[in-house]
């Protein structure tokens, strides 16, 4: 379990990666873009059957 936790990105690291990805695509990283990304990942988790995504 410790190995898994060590491999997880922190919230700050995930945010930085999102900002960098948006920049590479020529997209300004706004709150609306951030929310759209979060909504998309939530939908993916639901489709994958993650029960935690239903809360």
N, C-alpha and C positions, 0 to 999 in steps of 0.2 A: 504494500500500500504506500509506503514511503517513496518508493521509486515512482509510482504513478503521480503522486502529489508533486514530486520534484519536477516532473515533466510538464505539468499544467502551467500555462501562461498566467501571469497575474493580470488583474483587470487593467492595470496601466500598460502592460505589454500588449494586450489585445487591442486596447484603444490606439496605441501607437501604430500597430500594424494596420488597423483600419484607416487611420489618417494617411499613412504612406500609400496604401492601395488606392484610396480615393485620389490622391495627388497623381499617381501614375496614370490613372484613367482620365485625368483632367477635370475631376469633380471637386468642387469645394465641399469640405467636410462640415456640414451644418448639423444642427440638432435634428432636422427633418431626415437627413441622410442617415444619421446615427439611429434614429427610431425605425426607419425602414429596414435597416440591417438587422436590428434586434427582432423586429417582427418576422423577418424572413427566417432567421435562425430558430425562432420559436415554432414556426410552422414546420420546419424541417424536423425538429425534435418530436413534434406531434406525429408526423408521418412515420418516424422511426419507432414509434410506440413508447416513447419515454414518458412514464407516468408523471414525472416531476414537471413536465411541460404543461400539464393540465391545471396547474395551480396559479 
